[in-house]
Amino acid sequence: MTTTTATATLTTRHAAEYLGVACVTLTVWRSQGRGPRYLRLGRLVRYRISDLDEWLQEQIIEPAKDQ
């Protein structure tokens, strides 16, 4: 079986490394209903790389221009 980038999943630890945040941060965000989308496979939590990239794009803030 092959894994494409769109369907590749990461553990919480690897997703946290990918995003540059602590594992506990992702855990807290999940409990608060915040952060990137994730998959729950039984007791396992996984993050799709495509969802992490999409969430990162949504975090971009354009600075206000002087008027």
PDB file with one MODEL, atoms N, CA, C and O in Angstrom:
MODEL        1
ATOM      1  N   MET A   1       0.845  -1.170   0.000  1.00  0.00           N
ATOM      2  CA  MET A   1       0.000   0.000   0.000  1.00  0.00           C
ATOM      3  C   MET A   1       0.893   1.237   0.000  1.00  0.00           C
ATOM      4  O   MET A   1       1.891   1.294   0.718  1.00  0.00           O
ATOM      5  N   THR A   2       0.523   2.224  -0.812  1.00  0.00           N
ATOM      6  CA  THR A   2       1.285   3.465  -0.860  1.00  0.00           C
ATOM      7  C   THR A   2       0.515   4.571  -0.157  1.00  0.00           C
ATOM      8  O   THR A   2      -0.714   4.550  -0.090  1.00  0.00           O
ATOM      9  N   THR A   3       1.246   5.515   0.355  1.00  0.00           N
ATOM     10  CA  THR A   3       0.645   6.656   1.043  1.00  0.00           C
ATOM     11  C   THR A   3       0.980   7.908   0.261  1.00  0.00           C
ATOM     12  O   THR A   3       2.148   8.175  -0.024  1.00  0.00           O
ATOM     13  N   THR A   4      -0.035   8.673  -0.086  1.00  0.00           N
ATOM     14  CA  THR A   4       0.204   9.944  -0.765  1.00  0.00           C
ATOM     15  C   THR A   4       0.274  11.046   0.271  1.00  0.00           C
ATOM     16  O   THR A   4      -0.152  10.868   1.412  1.00  0.00           O
ATOM     17  N   THR A   5       0.805  12.171  -0.125  1.00  0.00           N
ATOM     18  CA  THR A   5       0.907  13.304   0.786  1.00  0.00           C
ATOM     19  C   THR A   5      -0.471  13.719   1.292  1.00  0.00           C
ATOM     20  O   THR A   5      -0.614  14.091   2.457  1.00  0.00           O
ATOM     21  N   ALA A   6      -1.484  13.660   0.432  1.00  0.00           N
ATOM     22  CA  ALA A   6      -2.830  14.097   0.814  1.00  0.00           C
ATOM     23  C   ALA A   6      -3.439  13.204   1.886  1.00  0.00           C
ATOM     24  O   ALA A   6      -4.260  13.668   2.678  1.00  0.00           O
ATOM     25  N   THR A   7      -3.050  11.925   1.927  1.00  0.00           N
ATOM     26  CA  THR A   7      -3.644  11.004   2.885  1.00  0.00           C
ATOM     27  C   THR A   7      -2.696  10.608   3.997  1.00  0.00           C
ATOM     28  O   THR A   7      -3.075   9.845   4.885  1.00  0.00           O
ATOM     29  N   ALA A   8      -1.464  11.110   3.970  1.00  0.00           N
ATOM     30  CA  ALA A   8      -0.499  10.765   5.000  1.00  0.00           C
ATOM     31  C   ALA A   8      -0.973  11.309   6.345  1.00  0.00           C
ATOM     32  O   ALA A   8      -1.463  12.435   6.433  1.00  0.00           O
ATOM     33  N   THR A   9      -0.821  10.499   7.389  1.00  0.00           N
ATOM     34  CA  THR A   9      -1.224  10.942   8.718  1.00  0.00           C
ATOM     35  C   THR A   9      -0.025  10.939   9.660  1.00  0.00           C
ATOM     36  O   THR A   9       0.949  10.209   9.475  1.00  0.00           O
ATOM     37  N   LEU A  10      -0.142  11.789  10.679  1.00  0.00           N
ATOM     38  CA  LEU A  10       0.906  11.916  11.682  1.00  0.00           C
ATOM     39  C   LEU A  10       0.315  11.700  13.062  1.00  0.00           C
ATOM     40  O   LEU A  10      -0.859  11.985  13.295  1.00  0.00           O
ATOM     41  N   THR A  11       1.126  11.197  13.969  1.00  0.00           N
ATOM     42  CA  THR A  11       0.729  11.113  15.368  1.00  0.00           C
ATOM     43  C   THR A  11       0.697  12.523  15.942  1.00  0.00           C
ATOM     44  O   THR A  11       1.154  13.472  15.306  1.00  0.00           O
ATOM     45  N   THR A  12       0.157  12.651  17.141  1.00  0.00           N
ATOM     46  CA  THR A  12       0.130  13.964  17.789  1.00  0.00           C
ATOM     47  C   THR A  12       1.542  14.511  17.938  1.00  0.00           C
ATOM     48  O   THR A  12       1.780  15.694  17.694  1.00  0.00           O
ATOM     49  N   ARG A  13       2.472  13.662  18.334  1.00  0.00           N
ATOM     50  CA  ARG A  13       3.862  14.108  18.513  1.00  0.00           C
ATOM     51  C   ARG A  13       4.446  14.636  17.211  1.00  0.00           C
ATOM     52  O   ARG A  13       5.062  15.702  17.183  1.00  0.00           O
ATOM     53  N   HIS A  14       4.247  13.881  16.131  1.00  0.00           N
ATOM     54  CA  HIS A  14       4.803  14.302  14.847  1.00  0.00           C
ATOM     55  C   HIS A  14       4.065  15.516  14.283  1.00  0.00           C
ATOM     56  O   HIS A  14       4.683  16.370  13.647  1.00  0.00           O
ATOM     57  N   ALA A  15       2.764  15.602  14.505  1.00  0.00           N
ATOM     58  CA  ALA A  15       2.002  16.775  14.065  1.00  0.00           C
ATOM     59  C   ALA A  15       2.473  18.016  14.820  1.00  0.00           C
ATOM     60  O   ALA A  15       2.601  19.093  14.238  1.00  0.00           O
ATOM     61  N   ALA A  16       2.727  17.861  16.113  1.00  0.00           N
ATOM     62  CA  ALA A  16       3.221  18.984  16.916  1.00  0.00           C
ATOM     63  C   ALA A  16       4.577  19.455  16.393  1.00  0.00           C
ATOM     64  O   ALA A  16       4.821  20.657  16.285  1.00  0.00           O
ATOM     65  N   GLU A  17       5.444  18.520  16.075  1.00  0.00           N
ATOM     66  CA  GLU A  17       6.750  18.879  15.511  1.00  0.00           C
ATOM     67  C   GLU A  17       6.571  19.597  14.177  1.00  0.00           C
ATOM     68  O   GLU A  17       7.248  20.589  13.906  1.00  0.00           O
ATOM     69  N   TYR A  18       5.668  19.100  13.354  1.00  0.00           N
ATOM     70  CA  TYR A  18       5.389  19.690  12.045  1.00  0.00           C
ATOM     71  C   TYR A  18       4.931  21.137  12.193  1.00  0.00           C
ATOM     72  O   TYR A  18       5.327  22.005  11.414  1.00  0.00           O
ATOM     73  N   LEU A  19       4.093  21.391  13.199  1.00  0.00           N
ATOM     74  CA  LEU A  19       3.558  22.737  13.425  1.00  0.00           C
ATOM     75  C   LEU A  19       4.475  23.614  14.271  1.00  0.00           C
ATOM     76  O   LEU A  19       4.310  24.833  14.298  1.00  0.00           O
ATOM     77  N   GLY A  20       5.441  23.007  14.961  1.00  0.00           N
ATOM     78  CA  GLY A  20       6.340  23.765  15.818  1.00  0.00           C
ATOM     79  C   GLY A  20       5.716  24.141  17.150  1.00  0.00           C
ATOM     80  O   GLY A  20       6.034  25.185  17.720  1.00  0.00           O
ATOM     81  N   VAL A  21       4.816  23.280  17.650  1.00  0.00           N
ATOM     82  CA  VAL A  21       4.189  23.503  18.951  1.00  0.00           C
ATOM     83  C   VAL A  21       4.417  22.267  19.819  1.00  0.00           C
ATOM     84  O   VAL A  21       4.869  21.232  19.330  1.00  0.00           O
ATOM     85  N   ALA A  22       4.105  22.380  21.095  1.00  0.00           N
ATOM     86  CA  ALA A  22       4.244  21.253  22.014  1.00  0.00           C
ATOM     87  C   ALA A  22       3.079  20.277  21.835  1.00  0.00           C
ATOM     88  O   ALA A  22       1.982  20.674  21.443  1.00  0.00           O
ATOM     89  N   CYS A  23       3.323  19.011  22.124  1.00  0.00           N
ATOM     90  CA  CYS A  23       2.262  17.992  22.068  1.00  0.00           C
ATOM     91  C   CYS A  23       1.079  18.387  22.940  1.00  0.00           C
ATOM     92  O   CYS A  23      -0.078  18.223  22.551  1.00  0.00           O
ATOM     93  N   VAL A  24       1.377  18.900  24.102  1.00  0.00           N
ATOM     94  CA  VAL A  24       0.305  19.279  25.030  1.00  0.00           C
ATOM     95  C   VAL A  24      -0.558  20.386  24.428  1.00  0.00           C
ATOM     96  O   VAL A  24      -1.752  20.465  24.717  1.00  0.00           O
ATOM     97  N   THR A  25       0.031  21.236  23.600  1.00  0.00           N
ATOM     98  CA  THR A  25      -0.739  22.295  22.948  1.00  0.00           C
ATOM     99  C   THR A  25      -1.812  21.696  22.055  1.00  0.00           C
ATOM    100  O   THR A  25      -2.964  22.129  22.097  1.00  0.00           O
ATOM    101  N   LEU A  26      -1.449  20.706  21.246  1.00  0.00           N
ATOM    102  CA  LEU A  26      -2.444  20.055  20.383  1.00  0.00           C
ATOM    103  C   LEU A  26      -3.513  19.353  21.216  1.00  0.00           C
ATOM    104  O   LEU A  26      -4.692  19.373  20.864  1.00  0.00           O
ATOM    105  N   THR A  27      -3.105  18.742  22.301  1.00  0.00           N
ATOM    106  CA  THR A  27      -4.068  18.059  23.179  1.00  0.00           C
ATOM    107  C   THR A  27      -5.056  19.064  23.771  1.00  0.00           C
ATOM    108  O   THR A  27      -6.258  18.805  23.809  1.00  0.00           O
ATOM    109  N   VAL A  28      -4.556  20.196  24.226  1.00  0.00           N
ATOM    110  CA  VAL A  28      -5.423  21.237  24.783  1.00  0.00           C
ATOM    111  C   VAL A  28      -6.338  21.784  23.701  1.00  0.00           C
ATOM    112  O   VAL A  28      -7.535  21.952  23.934  1.00  0.00           O
ATOM    113  N   TRP A  29      -5.799  22.065  22.523  1.00  0.00           N
ATOM    114  CA  TRP A  29      -6.629  22.572  21.434  1.00  0.00           C
ATOM    115  C   TRP A  29      -7.757  21.600  21.106  1.00  0.00           C
ATOM    116  O   TRP A  29      -8.895  22.018  20.891  1.00  0.00           O
ATOM    117  N   ARG A  30      -7.447  20.299  21.067  1.00  0.00           N
ATOM    118  CA  ARG A  30      -8.494  19.294  20.786  1.00  0.00           C
ATOM    119  C   ARG A  30      -9.570  19.347  21.842  1.00  0.00           C
ATOM    120  O   ARG A  30     -10.754  19.301  21.511  1.00  0.00           O
ATOM    121  N   SER A  31      -9.192  19.443  23.116  1.00  0.00           N
ATOM    122  CA  SER A  31     -10.184  19.453  24.199  1.00  0.00           C
ATOM    123  C   SER A  31     -11.028  20.719  24.174  1.00  0.00           C
ATOM    124  O   SER A  31     -12.153  20.726  24.675  1.00  0.00           O
ATOM    125  N   GLN A  32     -10.491  21.795  23.593  1.00  0.00           N
ATOM    126  CA  GLN A  32     -11.206  23.068  23.504  1.00  0.00           C
ATOM    127  C   GLN A  32     -11.943  23.227  22.177  1.00  0.00           C
ATOM    128  O   GLN A  32     -12.613  24.236  21.956  1.00  0.00           O
ATOM    129  N   GLY A  33     -11.823  22.235  21.293  1.00  0.00           N
ATOM    130  CA  GLY A  33     -12.465  22.329  19.985  1.00  0.00           C
ATOM    131  C   GLY A  33     -11.782  23.313  19.055  1.00  0.00           C
ATOM    132  O   GLY A  33     -12.412  23.867  18.154  1.00  0.00           O
ATOM    133  N   ARG A  34     -10.484  23.530  19.276  1.00  0.00           N
ATOM    134  CA  ARG A  34      -9.689  24.459  18.469  1.00  0.00           C
ATOM    135  C   ARG A  34      -8.645  23.678  17.688  1.00  0.00           C
ATOM    136  O   ARG A  34      -8.577  22.452  17.768  1.00  0.00           O
ATOM    137  N   GLY A  35      -7.840  24.401  16.937  1.00  0.00           N
ATOM    138  CA  GLY A  35      -6.714  23.791  16.247  1.00  0.00           C
ATOM    139  C   GLY A  35      -7.112  23.089  14.965  1.00  0.00           C
ATOM    140  O   GLY A  35      -8.248  23.204  14.507  1.00  0.00           O
ATOM    141  N   PRO A  36      -6.164  22.361  14.390  1.00  0.00           N
ATOM    142  CA  PRO A  36      -6.408  21.691  13.115  1.00  0.00           C
ATOM    143  C   PRO A  36      -7.353  20.493  13.265  1.00  0.00           C
ATOM    144  O   PRO A  36      -7.483  19.913  14.343  1.00  0.00           O
ATOM    145  N   ARG A  37      -8.007  20.143  12.153  1.00  0.00           N
ATOM    146  CA  ARG A  37      -8.857  18.948  12.143  1.00  0.00           C
ATOM    147  C   ARG A  37      -7.999  17.720  12.414  1.00  0.00           C
ATOM    148  O   ARG A  37      -6.800  17.711  12.134  1.00  0.00           O
ATOM    149  N   TYR A  38      -8.625  16.689  12.959  1.00  0.00           N
ATOM    150  CA  TYR A  38      -7.906  15.452  13.254  1.00  0.00           C
ATOM    151  C   TYR A  38      -8.837  14.265  13.054  1.00  0.00           C
ATOM    152  O   TYR A  38     -10.052  14.418  12.926  1.00  0.00           O
ATOM    153  N   LEU A  39      -8.248  13.099  13.030  1.00  0.00           N
ATOM    154  CA  LEU A  39      -8.992  11.855  12.900  1.00  0.00           C
ATOM    155  C   LEU A  39      -8.919  11.107  14.217  1.00  0.00           C
ATOM    156  O   LEU A  39      -7.880  11.089  14.877  1.00  0.00           O
ATOM    157  N   ARG A  40     -10.020  10.497  14.591  1.00  0.00           N
ATOM    158  CA  ARG A  40      -9.999   9.615  15.752  1.00  0.00           C
ATOM    159  C   ARG A  40     -10.278   8.207  15.225  1.00  0.00           C
ATOM    160  O   ARG A  40     -11.357   7.923  14.705  1.00  0.00           O
ATOM    161  N   LEU A  41      -9.297   7.350  15.370  1.00  0.00           N
ATOM    162  CA  LEU A  41      -9.393   5.962  14.931  1.00  0.00           C
ATOM    163  C   LEU A  41      -9.391   5.091  16.179  1.00  0.00           C
ATOM    164  O   LEU A  41      -8.341   4.641  16.639  1.00  0.00           O
ATOM    165  N   GLY A  42     -10.584   4.861  16.718  1.00  0.00           N
ATOM    166  CA  GLY A  42     -10.659   4.194  18.015  1.00  0.00           C
ATOM    167  C   GLY A  42     -10.077   5.120  19.058  1.00  0.00           C
ATOM    168  O   GLY A  42     -10.564   6.235  19.243  1.00  0.00           O
ATOM    169  N   ARG A  43      -9.042   4.670  19.738  1.00  0.00           N
ATOM    170  CA  ARG A  43      -8.370   5.503  20.744  1.00  0.00           C
ATOM    171  C   ARG A  43      -7.246   6.341  20.152  1.00  0.00           C
ATOM    172  O   ARG A  43      -6.695   7.211  20.825  1.00  0.00           O
ATOM    173  N   LEU A  44      -6.906   6.079  18.891  1.00  0.00           N
ATOM    174  CA  LEU A  44      -5.792   6.775  18.261  1.00  0.00           C
ATOM    175  C   LEU A  44      -6.237   8.111  17.678  1.00  0.00           C
ATOM    176  O   LEU A  44      -7.339   8.228  17.142  1.00  0.00           O
ATOM    177  N   VAL A  45      -5.383   9.102  17.786  1.00  0.00           N
ATOM    178  CA  VAL A  45      -5.610  10.404  17.165  1.00  0.00           C
ATOM    179  C   VAL A  45      -4.536  10.575  16.100  1.00  0.00           C
ATOM    180  O   VAL A  45      -3.347  10.378  16.351  1.00  0.00           O
ATOM    181  N   ARG A  46      -4.981  10.942  14.917  1.00  0.00           N
ATOM    182  CA  ARG A  46      -4.056  11.162  13.811  1.00  0.00           C
ATOM    183  C   ARG A  46      -4.409  12.464  13.111  1.00  0.00           C
ATOM    184  O   ARG A  46      -5.568  12.879  13.093  1.00  0.00           O
ATOM    185  N   TYR A  47      -3.408  13.096  12.540  1.00  0.00           N
ATOM    186  CA  TYR A  47      -3.572  14.335  11.796  1.00  0.00           C
ATOM    187  C   TYR A  47      -3.138  14.107  10.355  1.00  0.00           C
ATOM    188  O   TYR A  47      -2.056  13.577  10.104  1.00  0.00           O
ATOM    189  N   ARG A  48      -3.985  14.508   9.409  1.00  0.00           N
ATOM    190  CA  ARG A  48      -3.588  14.452   8.002  1.00  0.00           C
ATOM    191  C   ARG A  48      -2.732  15.679   7.711  1.00  0.00           C
ATOM    192  O   ARG A  48      -3.053  16.790   8.135  1.00  0.00           O
ATOM    193  N   ILE A  49      -1.655  15.466   6.992  1.00  0.00           N
ATOM    194  CA  ILE A  49      -0.757  16.566   6.643  1.00  0.00           C
ATOM    195  C   ILE A  49      -1.518  17.629   5.866  1.00  0.00           C
ATOM    196  O   ILE A  49      -1.284  18.822   6.060  1.00  0.00           O
ATOM    197  N   SER A  50      -2.420  17.214   4.996  1.00  0.00           N
ATOM    198  CA  SER A  50      -3.199  18.183   4.218  1.00  0.00           C
ATOM    199  C   SER A  50      -4.048  19.066   5.137  1.00  0.00           C
ATOM    200  O   SER A  50      -4.203  20.258   4.870  1.00  0.00           O
ATOM    201  N   ASP A  51      -4.598  18.499   6.214  1.00  0.00           N
ATOM    202  CA  ASP A  51      -5.374  19.297   7.171  1.00  0.00           C
ATOM    203  C   ASP A  51      -4.486  20.254   7.951  1.00  0.00           C
ATOM    204  O   ASP A  51      -4.893  21.379   8.240  1.00  0.00           O
ATOM    205  N   LEU A  52      -3.280  19.821   8.294  1.00  0.00           N
ATOM    206  CA  LEU A  52      -2.345  20.703   8.995  1.00  0.00           C
ATOM    207  C   LEU A  52      -1.959  21.885   8.110  1.00  0.00           C
ATOM    208  O   LEU A  52      -1.916  23.027   8.566  1.00  0.00           O
ATOM    209  N   ASP A  53      -1.677  21.596   6.836  1.00  0.00           N
ATOM    210  CA  ASP A  53      -1.316  22.664   5.901  1.00  0.00           C
ATOM    211  C   ASP A  53      -2.477  23.641   5.710  1.00  0.00           C
ATOM    212  O   ASP A  53      -2.271  24.854   5.666  1.00  0.00           O
ATOM    213  N   GLU A  54      -3.690  23.111   5.597  1.00  0.00           N
ATOM    214  CA  GLU A  54      -4.872  23.966   5.441  1.00  0.00           C
ATOM    215  C   GLU A  54      -5.067  24.850   6.671  1.00  0.00           C
ATOM    216  O   GLU A  54      -5.354  26.041   6.546  1.00  0.00           O
ATOM    217  N   TRP A  55      -4.911  24.271   7.847  1.00  0.00           N
ATOM    218  CA  TRP A  55      -5.072  25.033   9.088  1.00  0.00           C
ATOM    219  C   TRP A  55      -4.016  26.134   9.183  1.00  0.00           C
ATOM    220  O   TRP A  55      -4.313  27.253   9.600  1.00  0.00           O
ATOM    221  N   LEU A  56      -2.786  25.808   8.793  1.00  0.00           N
ATOM    222  CA  LEU A  56      -1.723  26.819   8.816  1.00  0.00           C
ATOM    223  C   LEU A  56      -2.078  27.981   7.892  1.00  0.00           C
ATOM    224  O   LEU A  56      -1.870  29.139   8.256  1.00  0.00           O
ATOM    225  N   GLN A  57      -2.600  27.696   6.724  1.00  0.00           N
ATOM    226  CA  GLN A  57      -3.000  28.751   5.791  1.00  0.00           C
ATOM    227  C   GLN A  57      -4.056  29.656   6.408  1.00  0.00           C
ATOM    228  O   GLN A  57      -4.040  30.869   6.195  1.00  0.00           O
ATOM    229  N   GLU A  58      -4.974  29.069   7.172  1.00  0.00           N
ATOM    230  CA  GLU A  58      -6.043  29.836   7.809  1.00  0.00           C
ATOM    231  C   GLU A  58      -5.523  30.748   8.919  1.00  0.00           C
ATOM    232  O   GLU A  58      -6.229  31.660   9.350  1.00  0.00           O
ATOM    233  N   GLN A  59      -4.304  30.512   9.383  1.00  0.00           N
ATOM    234  CA  GLN A  59      -3.738  31.300  10.475  1.00  0.00           C
ATOM    235  C   GLN A  59      -3.005  32.543   9.987  1.00  0.00           C
ATOM    236  O   GLN A  59      -2.562  33.359  10.796  1.00  0.00           O
ATOM    237  N   ILE A  60      -2.877  32.694   8.693  1.00  0.00           N
ATOM    238  CA  ILE A  60      -2.158  33.846   8.149  1.00  0.00           C
ATOM    239  C   ILE A  60      -2.960  35.112   8.415  1.00  0.00           C
ATOM    240  O   ILE A  60      -4.155  35.184   8.126  1.00  0.00           O
ATOM    241  N   ILE A  61      -2.289  36.091   8.962  1.00  0.00           N
ATOM    242  CA  ILE A  61      -2.905  37.387   9.243  1.00  0.00           C
ATOM    243  C   ILE A  61      -2.200  38.432   8.392  1.00  0.00           C
ATOM    244  O   ILE A  61      -0.981  38.589   8.459  1.00  0.00           O
ATOM    245  N   GLU A  62      -2.969  39.128   7.609  1.00  0.00           N
ATOM    246  CA  GLU A  62      -2.409  40.205   6.780  1.00  0.00           C
ATOM    247  C   GLU A  62      -2.298  41.456   7.637  1.00  0.00           C
ATOM    248  O   GLU A  62      -3.278  41.865   8.260  1.00  0.00           O
ATOM    249  N   PRO A  63      -1.131  42.064   7.678  1.00  0.00           N
ATOM    250  CA  PRO A  63      -0.994  43.284   8.468  1.00  0.00           C
ATOM    251  C   PRO A  63      -1.834  44.417   7.870  1.00  0.00           C
ATOM    252  O   PRO A  63      -2.006  44.502   6.654  1.00  0.00           O
ATOM    253  N   ALA A  64      -2.343  45.265   8.725  1.00  0.00           N
ATOM    254  CA  ALA A  64      -3.139  46.404   8.278  1.00  0.00           C
ATOM    255  C   ALA A  64      -2.230  47.401   7.551  1.00  0.00           C
ATOM    256  O   ALA A  64      -1.102  47.661   7.971  1.00  0.00           O
ATOM    257  N   LYS A  65      -2.739  47.933   6.482  1.00  0.00           N
ATOM    258  CA  LYS A  65      -1.965  48.931   5.749  1.00  0.00           C
ATOM    259  C   LYS A  65      -2.296  50.308   6.288  1.00  0.00           C
ATOM    260  O   LYS A  65      -3.430  50.590   6.673  1.00  0.00           O
ATOM    261  N   ASP A  66      -1.276  51.162   6.307  1.00  0.00           N
ATOM    262  CA  ASP A  66      -1.524  52.548   6.727  1.00  0.00           C
ATOM    263  C   ASP A  66      -2.436  53.224   5.728  1.00  0.00           C
ATOM    264  O   ASP A  66      -2.316  53.012   4.521  1.00  0.00           O
ATOM    265  N   GLN A  67      -3.334  54.026   6.224  1.00  0.00           N
ATOM    266  CA  GLN A  67      -4.278  54.698   5.322  1.00  0.00           C
ATOM    267  C   GLN A  67      -3.900  56.105   5.063  1.00  0.00           C
ATOM    268  O   GLN A  67      -4.593  56.805   4.325  1.00  0.00           O
TER     269      GLN A  67
ENDMDL
END
